[in-house]
Amino acid sequence: MTESGKPILYSYFRSSCSWRVRIALALKSIDYETVPVNLIKDGGQQLAIIEYLEETRPTPRLLPPDPKKKVLVRMISDLIASGIQPVQNLSVLKQVGQENQLTWAQKAITSGFHALEQILQSTAGKYCVGDEVSMADLCLVPQVANAERFKVDLTPYPTISRINKSLLALEAFQVSHPCRQPDTPPELRA
């Protein structure tokens, strides 16, 4: 916390992990300060931070009250944040070598998106699980942006694409976008 009582988010403009937390903060109308960092170490605490925000600031809720839907939200969030995103992070890509990075990232994302698309076909309404924005949606949008960055063909994933488009129309997803962050390089700003 700062002297003003605002929480501090240590963030990197392009970090999927930071982006997920920025969306949660925006949805819950929590004013915060950003401290830009550029660490090679990948963050893994974003789901715990989002769950903490959910416990301390329950509206709007990011986890449905229904236990079965709550499990689906957590399963989808874990699939994206732990199953897809880490294998295409910068630290992993550096290990596979410059010449293999694009192919590696595309393979990791398409493999994960194949599973995710099948799940979402049975859980989705307007968003990942029904018609309310949930923690799963906070995970989806940054991962789709990574897919686009790595030139993944999204045609085989109509449910993912439809949900992503709906979410990007929401203000919280727009203000938290990497192109609108204090540390975004000028050439990447919106």
MARMARTOR-205820 format. One line per 2 residues: number of its first residue (from 0); their letters; for each residue y, x, z of N, C-alpha, C, O. Coordinates in nm, 2 decimals, always signed. Layout:
N
NUM> A> Y/X/Z/Y/X/Z/Y/X/Z/Y/X/Z; ...
# end
This chain:
190
0> MT> -0.12/+0.08/+0.00/+0.00/+0.00/+0.00/+0.13/+0.09/+0.00/+0.13/+0.19/+0.06; +0.23/+0.04/-0.07/+0.35/+0.11/-0.07/+0.43/+0.06/+0.05/+0.39/-0.02/+0.13
2> ES> +0.55/+0.13/+0.07/+0.64/+0.09/+0.18/+0.68/-0.06/+0.16/+0.71/-0.13/+0.26; +0.69/-0.10/+0.04/+0.73/-0.24/+0.01/+0.62/-0.34/+0.04/+0.63/-0.46/+0.03
4> GK> +0.50/-0.29/+0.07/+0.38/-0.38/+0.10/+0.30/-0.41/-0.03/+0.20/-0.48/-0.02; +0.34/-0.36/-0.14/+0.27/-0.38/-0.27/+0.15/-0.29/-0.27/+0.15/-0.18/-0.24
6> PI> +0.04/-0.35/-0.32/-0.08/-0.26/-0.35/-0.05/-0.16/-0.46/+0.04/-0.19/-0.55; -0.12/-0.05/-0.46/-0.10/+0.05/-0.56/-0.23/+0.05/-0.65/-0.34/+0.05/-0.59
8> LY> -0.21/+0.05/-0.78/-0.33/+0.06/-0.87/-0.32/+0.20/-0.94/-0.22/+0.22/-1.01; -0.41/+0.28/-0.91/-0.42/+0.41/-0.98/-0.49/+0.38/-1.11/-0.60/+0.34/-1.12
10> SY> -0.42/+0.40/-1.22/-0.46/+0.34/-1.35/-0.44/+0.44/-1.47/-0.35/+0.52/-1.46; -0.52/+0.42/-1.57/-0.50/+0.49/-1.70/-0.49/+0.38/-1.80/-0.58/+0.29/-1.80
12> FR> -0.39/+0.38/-1.88/-0.37/+0.26/-1.97/-0.49/+0.22/-2.05/-0.50/+0.10/-2.07; -0.57/+0.31/-2.09/-0.69/+0.27/-2.18/-0.82/+0.25/-2.10/-0.92/+0.22/-2.16
14> SS> -0.81/+0.27/-1.97/-0.93/+0.25/-1.89/-0.98/+0.11/-1.88/-0.90/+0.02/-1.84; -1.10/+0.08/-1.92/-1.16/-0.05/-1.91/-1.16/-0.10/-1.76/-1.13/-0.21/-1.73
16> CS> -1.19/+0.00/-1.67/-1.20/-0.03/-1.53/-1.06/-0.08/-1.48/-1.05/-0.18/-1.41; -0.96/+0.00/-1.51/-0.83/-0.04/-1.47/-0.78/-0.17/-1.53/-0.72/-0.25/-1.46
18> WR> -0.82/-0.19/-1.66/-0.78/-0.31/-1.73/-0.83/-0.43/-1.66/-0.77/-0.53/-1.64; -0.96/-0.43/-1.62/-1.02/-0.54/-1.55/-0.95/-0.57/-1.42/-0.93/-0.69/-1.39
20> VR> -0.91/-0.47/-1.34/-0.84/-0.50/-1.22/-0.70/-0.55/-1.25/-0.65/-0.64/-1.18; -0.63/-0.50/-1.35/-0.50/-0.55/-1.39/-0.50/-0.70/-1.43/-0.41/-0.77/-1.39
22> IA> -0.61/-0.74/-1.50/-0.62/-0.88/-1.53/-0.64/-0.96/-1.40/-0.57/-1.07/-1.39; -0.72/-0.92/-1.31/-0.74/-0.99/-1.19/-0.61/-1.00/-1.11/-0.57/-1.11/-1.06
24> LA> -0.53/-0.89/-1.10/-0.40/-0.89/-1.03/-0.31/-0.99/-1.10/-0.23/-1.06/-1.03; -0.31/-0.99/-1.23/-0.22/-1.08/-1.31/-0.26/-1.23/-1.29/-0.17/-1.31/-1.27
26> LK> -0.39/-1.26/-1.29/-0.43/-1.39/-1.27/-0.40/-1.45/-1.13/-0.36/-1.56/-1.12; -0.41/-1.36/-1.04/-0.38/-1.40/-0.90/-0.23/-1.38/-0.86/-0.20/-1.40/-0.74
28> SI> -0.15/-1.34/-0.96/+0.00/-1.33/-0.94/+0.03/-1.23/-0.83/+0.11/-1.25/-0.74; -0.05/-1.12/-0.82/-0.03/-1.02/-0.72/+0.06/-0.91/-0.78/+0.03/-0.84/-0.88
30> DY> +0.18/-0.89/-0.72/+0.27/-0.79/-0.76/+0.22/-0.65/-0.71/+0.18/-0.64/-0.59; +0.21/-0.55/-0.80/+0.16/-0.42/-0.76/+0.24/-0.31/-0.83/+0.31/-0.34/-0.92
32> ET> +0.22/-0.19/-0.78/+0.27/-0.07/-0.84/+0.16/+0.01/-0.91/+0.05/+0.01/-0.86; +0.20/+0.06/-1.02/+0.10/+0.14/-1.10/+0.13/+0.29/-1.08/+0.25/+0.33/-1.09
34> VP> +0.03/+0.37/-1.05/+0.04/+0.51/-1.05/-0.05/+0.56/-1.16/-0.17/+0.56/-1.15; +0.01/+0.61/-1.27/-0.07/+0.65/-1.39/-0.15/+0.78/-1.35/-0.10/+0.87/-1.30
36> VN> -0.28/+0.78/-1.38/-0.36/+0.89/-1.37/-0.45/+0.91/-1.50/-0.47/+0.81/-1.56; -0.49/+1.03/-1.53/-0.58/+1.04/-1.64/-0.69/+1.13/-1.60/-0.69/+1.26/-1.61
38> LI> -0.79/+1.07/-1.54/-0.90/+1.15/-1.49/-1.02/+1.13/-1.58/-1.04/+1.03/-1.64; -1.09/+1.24/-1.60/-1.21/+1.24/-1.68/-1.32/+1.16/-1.61/-1.41/+1.10/-1.67
40> KD> -1.33/+1.17/-1.48/-1.43/+1.10/-1.40/-1.41/+0.95/-1.42/-1.30/+0.89/-1.41; -1.52/+0.88/-1.45/-1.51/+0.73/-1.48/-1.51/+0.66/-1.35/-1.59/+0.69/-1.26
42> GG> -1.43/+0.55/-1.34/-1.42/+0.47/-1.23/-1.54/+0.37/-1.23/-1.59/+0.33/-1.33; -1.58/+0.33/-1.11/-1.69/+0.24/-1.10/-1.67/+0.14/-0.99/-1.76/+0.06/-0.96
44> QQ> -1.55/+0.14/-0.94/-1.52/+0.05/-0.82/-1.46/-0.08/-0.87/-1.43/-0.17/-0.78; -1.43/-0.11/-0.99/-1.35/-0.22/-1.04/-1.41/-0.35/-0.99/-1.34/-0.44/-0.95
46> LA> -1.54/-0.37/-1.00/-1.60/-0.50/-0.96/-1.59/-0.52/-0.81/-1.57/-0.63/-0.76; -1.60/-0.41/-0.73/-1.58/-0.42/-0.59/-1.43/-0.46/-0.56/-1.41/-0.54/-0.47
48> II> -1.34/-0.40/-0.63/-1.20/-0.43/-0.61/-1.17/-0.58/-0.65/-1.10/-0.65/-0.57; -1.23/-0.63/-0.76/-1.21/-0.77/-0.80/-1.27/-0.86/-0.69/-1.21/-0.96/-0.66
50> EY> -1.39/-0.82/-0.64/-1.45/-0.91/-0.54/-1.37/-0.91/-0.41/-1.35/-1.01/-0.35; -1.31/-0.80/-0.38/-1.22/-0.79/-0.26/-1.10/-0.88/-0.28/-1.06/-0.96/-0.20
52> LE> -1.04/-0.88/-0.40/-0.92/-0.97/-0.44/-0.97/-1.11/-0.43/-0.89/-1.20/-0.38; -1.09/-1.14/-0.47/-1.14/-1.27/-0.46/-1.16/-1.32/-0.32/-1.12/-1.44/-0.29
54> ET> -1.20/-1.23/-0.23/-1.22/-1.27/-0.09/-1.08/-1.29/-0.02/-1.07/-1.37/+0.07; -0.98/-1.20/-0.06/-0.86/-1.21/+0.01/-0.75/-1.30/-0.05/-0.66/-1.34/+0.01
56> RP> -0.77/-1.32/-0.18/-0.68/-1.41/-0.25/-0.76/-1.50/-0.34/-0.78/-1.48/-0.46; -0.82/-1.61/-0.28/-0.92/-1.69/-0.35/-0.87/-1.78/-0.47/-0.95/-1.84/-0.53
58> TP> -0.74/-1.78/-0.49/-0.69/-1.87/-0.60/-0.61/-1.79/-0.70/-0.53/-1.70/-0.66; -0.63/-1.81/-0.83/-0.74/-1.88/-0.88/-0.87/-1.81/-0.86/-0.87/-1.68/-0.86
60> RL> -0.97/-1.88/-0.85/-1.10/-1.82/-0.82/-1.16/-1.75/-0.95/-1.14/-1.80/-1.06; -1.22/-1.64/-0.93/-1.28/-1.56/-1.03/-1.44/-1.57/-1.02/-1.51/-1.52/-1.11
62> LP> -1.48/-1.63/-0.92/-1.63/-1.65/-0.90/-1.64/-1.80/-0.87/-1.58/-1.85/-0.78; -1.73/-1.87/-0.95/-1.74/-2.01/-0.93/-1.81/-2.04/-0.80/-1.88/-1.96/-0.74
64> PD> -1.78/-2.16/-0.74/-1.84/-2.20/-0.61/-1.99/-2.23/-0.62/-2.06/-2.21/-0.53; -2.03/-2.27/-0.74/-2.18/-2.30/-0.76/-2.26/-2.17/-0.76/-2.23/-2.08/-0.84
66> PK> -2.35/-2.15/-0.67/-2.43/-2.03/-0.66/-2.50/-1.99/-0.79/-2.50/-1.87/-0.82; -2.55/-2.08/-0.87/-2.62/-2.04/-0.99/-2.52/-1.99/-1.09/-2.55/-1.89/-1.16
68> KK> -2.40/-2.05/-1.10/-2.30/-2.00/-1.19/-2.24/-1.86/-1.14/-2.21/-1.77/-1.22; -2.23/-1.85/-1.01/-2.18/-1.72/-0.95/-2.28/-1.61/-0.99/-2.23/-1.50/-1.02
70> VL> -2.41/-1.63/-0.98/-2.51/-1.53/-1.02/-2.49/-1.50/-1.17/-2.50/-1.38/-1.20; -2.47/-1.59/-1.25/-2.45/-1.57/-1.40/-2.33/-1.48/-1.42/-2.33/-1.39/-1.50
72> VR> -2.22/-1.51/-1.35/-2.09/-1.43/-1.36/-2.12/-1.29/-1.32/-2.08/-1.20/-1.39; -2.19/-1.27/-1.21/-2.21/-1.13/-1.16/-2.31/-1.06/-1.26/-2.29/-0.94/-1.28
74> MI> -2.41/-1.13/-1.31/-2.50/-1.07/-1.40/-2.43/-1.02/-1.53/-2.45/-0.91/-1.58; -2.35/-1.11/-1.59/-2.27/-1.07/-1.71/-2.18/-0.96/-1.68/-2.17/-0.86/-1.76
76> SD> -2.11/-0.96/-1.56/-2.01/-0.86/-1.53/-2.09/-0.72/-1.51/-2.04/-0.62/-1.56; -2.20/-0.73/-1.45/-2.28/-0.60/-1.43/-2.33/-0.55/-1.56/-2.33/-0.43/-1.59
78> LI> -2.38/-0.64/-1.65/-2.43/-0.60/-1.78/-2.32/-0.52/-1.85/-2.35/-0.41/-1.91; -2.20/-0.57/-1.85/-2.09/-0.50/-1.92/-2.04/-0.38/-1.85/-2.04/-0.27/-1.91
80> AS> -2.01/-0.39/-1.72/-1.95/-0.28/-1.65/-2.05/-0.17/-1.61/-2.00/-0.06/-1.60; -2.17/-0.20/-1.60/-2.27/-0.10/-1.57/-2.37/-0.07/-1.68/-2.42/+0.04/-1.68
82> GI> -2.39/-0.16/-1.77/-2.49/-0.14/-1.88/-2.43/-0.10/-2.01/-2.49/-0.02/-2.08; -2.32/-0.15/-2.05/-2.26/-0.12/-2.18/-2.15/-0.01/-2.17/-2.16/+0.09/-2.24
84> QP> -2.05/-0.04/-2.09/-1.93/+0.05/-2.08/-1.96/+0.20/-2.05/-1.91/+0.29/-2.11; -2.04/+0.22/-1.94/-2.06/+0.36/-1.90/-2.12/+0.45/-2.01/-2.08/+0.57/-2.02
86> VQ> -2.21/+0.40/-2.10/-2.27/+0.49/-2.19/-2.18/+0.52/-2.31/-2.22/+0.60/-2.40; -2.06/+0.46/-2.32/-1.97/+0.49/-2.42/-1.84/+0.54/-2.37/-1.73/+0.55/-2.44
88> NL> -1.84/+0.59/-2.24/-1.72/+0.65/-2.18/-1.70/+0.79/-2.23/-1.79/+0.85/-2.28; -1.58/+0.83/-2.21/-1.54/+0.96/-2.26/-1.63/+1.07/-2.20/-1.66/+1.17/-2.27
90> SV> -1.66/+1.07/-2.07/-1.74/+1.17/-2.01/-1.88/+1.18/-2.08/-1.94/+1.29/-2.10; -1.94/+1.07/-2.12/-2.07/+1.07/-2.19/-2.05/+1.11/-2.33/-2.13/+1.19/-2.38
92> LK> -1.95/+1.06/-2.40/-1.92/+1.10/-2.53/-1.90/+1.25/-2.55/-1.94/+1.31/-2.65; -1.84/+1.32/-2.45/-1.82/+1.46/-2.46/-1.96/+1.53/-2.45/-1.97/+1.64/-2.51
94> QV> -2.06/+1.47/-2.39/-2.19/+1.53/-2.38/-2.27/+1.52/-2.51/-2.35/+1.61/-2.54; -2.24/+1.42/-2.59/-2.32/+1.40/-2.71/-2.26/+1.48/-2.83/-2.32/+1.49/-2.94
96> GQ> -2.14/+1.54/-2.81/-2.08/+1.62/-2.91/-1.99/+1.54/-3.01/-2.02/+1.42/-3.04; -1.88/+1.60/-3.05/-1.78/+1.54/-3.14/-1.84/+1.47/-3.26/-1.80/+1.36/-3.29
98> EN> -1.94/+1.53/-3.33/-1.99/+1.48/-3.45/-2.08/+1.36/-3.43/-2.10/+1.28/-3.52; -2.13/+1.33/-3.31/-2.22/+1.22/-3.28/-2.15/+1.11/-3.20/-2.21/+1.01/-3.17
100> QL> -2.02/+1.13/-3.16/-1.96/+1.03/-3.07/-1.95/+0.89/-3.13/-1.98/+0.79/-3.06; -1.90/+0.87/-3.25/-1.89/+0.74/-3.30/-2.02/+0.67/-3.31/-2.03/+0.55/-3.28
102> TW> -2.12/+0.74/-3.37/-2.25/+0.68/-3.38/-2.31/+0.64/-3.24/-2.37/+0.53/-3.23; -2.30/+0.73/-3.15/-2.35/+0.70/-3.01/-2.28/+0.58/-2.95/-2.35/+0.49/-2.90
104> AQ> -2.15/+0.57/-2.96/-2.07/+0.46/-2.90/-2.11/+0.33/-2.97/-2.13/+0.23/-2.90; -2.12/+0.33/-3.10/-2.15/+0.21/-3.17/-2.29/+0.16/-3.13/-2.31/+0.04/-3.11
106> KA> -2.39/+0.25/-3.12/-2.52/+0.22/-3.08/-2.53/+0.16/-2.94/-2.59/+0.06/-2.92; -2.46/+0.22/-2.85/-2.45/+0.17/-2.71/-2.39/+0.03/-2.70/-2.44/-0.05/-2.63
108> IT> -2.28/+0.01/-2.77/-2.21/-0.12/-2.77/-2.30/-0.22/-2.84/-2.31/-0.33/-2.79; -2.35/-0.19/-2.96/-2.42/-0.30/-3.03/-2.55/-0.34/-2.96/-2.59/-0.45/-2.96
110> SG> -2.61/-0.24/-2.90/-2.73/-0.27/-2.82/-2.70/-0.37/-2.70/-2.77/-0.47/-2.68; -2.59/-0.33/-2.63/-2.55/-0.42/-2.52/-2.50/-0.55/-2.57/-2.52/-0.66/-2.50
112> FH> -2.42/-0.55/-2.68/-2.37/-0.68/-2.73/-2.48/-0.77/-2.78/-2.47/-0.89/-2.77; -2.59/-0.72/-2.83/-2.70/-0.80/-2.87/-2.75/-0.88/-2.75/-2.78/-1.00/-2.77
114> AL> -2.77/-0.81/-2.64/-2.82/-0.88/-2.52/-2.72/-0.98/-2.47/-2.75/-1.09/-2.43; -2.59/-0.93/-2.47/-2.48/-1.02/-2.41/-2.46/-1.14/-2.50/-2.45/-1.25/-2.44
116> EQ> -2.47/-1.13/-2.63/-2.45/-1.25/-2.71/-2.56/-1.35/-2.68/-2.53/-1.47/-2.68; -2.68/-1.31/-2.66/-2.79/-1.40/-2.63/-2.77/-1.47/-2.50/-2.79/-1.59/-2.49
118> IL> -2.72/-1.40/-2.40/-2.69/-1.46/-2.27/-2.58/-1.56/-2.28/-2.59/-1.67/-2.23; -2.47/-1.52/-2.35/-2.35/-1.61/-2.36/-2.38/-1.73/-2.44/-2.31/-1.84/-2.41
120> QS> -2.47/-1.73/-2.53/-2.51/-1.85/-2.60/-2.56/-1.96/-2.51/-2.55/-2.08/-2.54; -2.61/-1.92/-2.39/-2.66/-2.03/-2.30/-2.57/-2.05/-2.18/-2.59/-2.15/-2.11
122> TA> -2.47/-1.96/-2.16/-2.38/-1.97/-2.04/-2.24/-2.02/-2.07/-2.17/-2.07/-1.99; -2.20/-1.99/-2.20/-2.06/-2.01/-2.23/-2.02/-2.15/-2.25/-2.09/-2.24/-2.29
124> GK> -1.89/-2.18/-2.21/-1.82/-2.29/-2.24/-1.70/-2.24/-2.32/-1.72/-2.17/-2.43; -1.58/-2.26/-2.27/-1.47/-2.20/-2.34/-1.47/-2.05/-2.31/-1.42/-1.97/-2.39
126> YC> -1.52/-2.01/-2.19/-1.53/-1.87/-2.15/-1.67/-1.83/-2.13/-1.76/-1.90/-2.16; -1.69/-1.71/-2.06/-1.83/-1.66/-2.05/-1.92/-1.75/-1.97/-2.04/-1.77/-2.01
128> VG> -1.87/-1.81/-1.87/-1.96/-1.90/-1.79/-1.88/-2.03/-1.77/-1.79/-2.04/-1.68; -1.90/-2.13/-1.85/-1.83/-2.25/-1.84/-1.69/-2.24/-1.90/-1.65/-2.17/-1.99
130> DE> -1.60/-2.33/-1.84/-1.46/-2.34/-1.89/-1.35/-2.28/-1.80/-1.24/-2.31/-1.82; -1.39/-2.21/-1.70/-1.30/-2.14/-1.61/-1.31/-1.99/-1.63/-1.42/-1.94/-1.64
132> VS> -1.19/-1.92/-1.63/-1.19/-1.78/-1.64/-1.26/-1.72/-1.51/-1.24/-1.76/-1.40; -1.35/-1.62/-1.54/-1.43/-1.56/-1.42/-1.42/-1.41/-1.44/-1.37/-1.36/-1.53
134> MA> -1.48/-1.35/-1.34/-1.49/-1.20/-1.34/-1.56/-1.15/-1.46/-1.53/-1.04/-1.51; -1.66/-1.23/-1.52/-1.72/-1.19/-1.64/-1.63/-1.18/-1.76/-1.64/-1.09/-1.84
136> DL> -1.53/-1.27/-1.76/-1.43/-1.26/-1.87/-1.34/-1.14/-1.86/-1.30/-1.08/-1.96; -1.31/-1.10/-1.73/-1.23/-0.98/-1.71/-1.31/-0.85/-1.76/-1.24/-0.76/-1.80
138> CL> -1.44/-0.86/-1.76/-1.52/-0.75/-1.81/-1.53/-0.75/-1.96/-1.53/-0.65/-2.03; -1.54/-0.87/-2.02/-1.56/-0.89/-2.16/-1.45/-0.83/-2.25/-1.47/-0.75/-2.34
140> VP> -1.32/-0.87/-2.22/-1.21/-0.83/-2.30/-1.20/-0.68/-2.32/-1.18/-0.64/-2.43; -1.20/-0.60/-2.21/-1.18/-0.46/-2.23/-1.30/-0.40/-2.32/-1.28/-0.31/-2.39
142> QV> -1.42/-0.46/-2.30/-1.54/-0.41/-2.37/-1.53/-0.44/-2.52/-1.56/-0.36/-2.60; -1.47/-0.56/-2.55/-1.45/-0.59/-2.69/-1.35/-0.50/-2.75/-1.36/-0.46/-2.87
144> AN> -1.24/-0.47/-2.68/-1.14/-0.37/-2.73/-1.21/-0.24/-2.75/-1.17/-0.17/-2.85; -1.30/-0.19/-2.67/-1.37/-0.07/-2.69/-1.45/-0.08/-2.82/-1.46/+0.02/-2.90
146> AE> -1.52/-0.19/-2.84/-1.60/-0.21/-2.96/-1.51/-0.20/-3.08/-1.55/-0.13/-3.18; -1.40/-0.26/-3.08/-1.30/-0.25/-3.19/-1.25/-0.11/-3.21/-1.24/-0.06/-3.33
148> RF> -1.23/-0.04/-3.11/-1.18/+0.10/-3.11/-1.29/+0.19/-3.18/-1.25/+0.28/-3.25; -1.41/+0.16/-3.15/-1.52/+0.24/-3.21/-1.58/+0.17/-3.34/-1.69/+0.21/-3.38
150> KV> -1.50/+0.08/-3.40/-1.53/+0.02/-3.53/-1.67/-0.05/-3.53/-1.74/-0.04/-3.63; -1.70/-0.12/-3.42/-1.82/-0.20/-3.42/-1.80/-0.33/-3.50/-1.70/-0.39/-3.48
152> DL> -1.89/-0.36/-3.59/-1.88/-0.49/-3.66/-1.91/-0.60/-3.56/-2.02/-0.61/-3.51; -1.82/-0.69/-3.54/-1.84/-0.80/-3.44/-1.89/-0.93/-3.51/-1.91/-1.03/-3.44
154> TP> -1.92/-0.92/-3.64/-1.97/-1.04/-3.71/-2.10/-1.10/-3.64/-2.11/-1.22/-3.63; -2.19/-1.01/-3.60/-2.32/-1.06/-3.54/-2.30/-1.12/-3.40/-2.39/-1.17/-3.34
156> YP> -2.18/-1.12/-3.35/-2.15/-1.17/-3.21/-2.04/-1.28/-3.21/-1.94/-1.26/-3.15; -2.07/-1.39/-3.27/-1.97/-1.50/-3.28/-1.93/-1.56/-3.14/-1.81/-1.59/-3.12
158> TI> -2.02/-1.56/-3.05/-1.98/-1.62/-2.91/-1.89/-1.52/-2.84/-1.79/-1.56/-2.78; -1.93/-1.39/-2.85/-1.84/-1.29/-2.79/-1.70/-1.29/-2.85/-1.60/-1.29/-2.78
160> SR> -1.70/-1.30/-2.98/-1.57/-1.30/-3.05/-1.49/-1.42/-3.02/-1.36/-1.41/-3.00; -1.55/-1.54/-3.01/-1.48/-1.66/-2.98/-1.42/-1.66/-2.84/-1.30/-1.70/-2.82
162> IN> -1.50/-1.62/-2.75/-1.45/-1.61/-2.61/-1.34/-1.51/-2.60/-1.23/-1.54/-2.53; -1.35/-1.39/-2.66/-1.25/-1.29/-2.65/-1.12/-1.34/-2.71/-1.01/-1.32/-2.65
164> KS> -1.12/-1.41/-2.82/-1.00/-1.47/-2.88/-0.93/-1.57/-2.79/-0.81/-1.57/-2.77; -1.01/-1.65/-2.72/-0.95/-1.75/-2.63/-0.89/-1.68/-2.51/-0.78/-1.72/-2.46
166> LL> -0.95/-1.57/-2.46/-0.90/-1.50/-2.34/-0.77/-1.42/-2.38/-0.68/-1.42/-2.30; -0.77/-1.36/-2.50/-0.65/-1.29/-2.54/-0.53/-1.38/-2.55/-0.41/-1.32/-2.56
168> AL> -0.54/-1.51/-2.56/-0.43/-1.60/-2.57/-0.37/-1.62/-2.43/-0.26/-1.68/-2.43; -0.44/-1.59/-2.33/-0.39/-1.61/-2.19/-0.29/-1.50/-2.15/-0.31/-1.38/-2.18
170> EA> -0.18/-1.54/-2.08/-0.08/-1.44/-2.04/-0.13/-1.33/-1.96/-0.09/-1.21/-1.98; -0.22/-1.35/-1.86/-0.28/-1.25/-1.78/-0.34/-1.14/-1.86/-0.34/-1.02/-1.83
172> FQ> -0.41/-1.18/-1.97/-0.48/-1.08/-2.05/-0.38/-1.01/-2.14/-0.40/-0.89/-2.18; -0.27/-1.07/-2.17/-0.17/-1.01/-2.26/-0.09/-0.90/-2.18/-0.07/-0.79/-2.22
174> VS> -0.04/-0.94/-2.06/+0.04/-0.85/-1.98/-0.04/-0.73/-1.93/+0.02/-0.62/-1.90; -0.17/-0.74/-1.91/-0.25/-0.64/-1.86/-0.31/-0.55/-1.97/-0.37/-0.45/-1.95
176> HP> -0.28/-0.58/-2.10/-0.33/-0.51/-2.21/-0.29/-0.36/-2.21/-0.17/-0.33/-2.17; -0.37/-0.27/-2.25/-0.34/-0.13/-2.25/-0.21/-0.10/-2.33/-0.14/+0.00/-2.30
178> CR> -0.18/-0.17/-2.43/-0.06/-0.14/-2.51/+0.07/-0.18/-2.44/+0.18/-0.16/-2.49; +0.06/-0.24/-2.32/+0.18/-0.28/-2.24/+0.19/-0.21/-2.10/+0.25/-0.26/-2.01
180> QP> +0.13/-0.09/-2.09/+0.12/-0.03/-1.96/+0.23/+0.08/-1.95/+0.27/+0.14/-2.06; +0.27/+0.12/-1.83/+0.38/+0.22/-1.82/+0.34/+0.36/-1.88/+0.43/+0.43/-1.93
182> DT> +0.21/+0.39/-1.88/+0.17/+0.52/-1.93/+0.11/+0.51/-2.08/+0.05/+0.61/-2.12; +0.13/+0.40/-2.14/+0.09/+0.39/-2.28/+0.18/+0.48/-2.37/+0.30/+0.47/-2.36
184> PP> +0.12/+0.57/-2.45/+0.20/+0.65/-2.54/+0.28/+0.56/-2.63/+0.23/+0.45/-2.67; +0.40/+0.60/-2.67/+0.49/+0.52/-2.75/+0.42/+0.47/-2.88/+0.45/+0.36/-2.92
186> EL> +0.34/+0.55/-2.94/+0.28/+0.51/-3.07/+0.17/+0.41/-3.05/+0.13/+0.35/-3.15; +0.13/+0.38/-2.93/+0.03/+0.27/-2.91/+0.09/+0.15/-2.84/+0.01/+0.06/-2.81
188> RA> +0.22/+0.15/-2.81/+0.28/+0.04/-2.75/+0.29/-0.08/-2.84/+0.30/-0.07/-2.96; +0.29/-0.20/-2.78/+0.30/-0.33/-2.85/+0.45/-0.36/-2.87/+0.48/-0.46/-2.93
# end
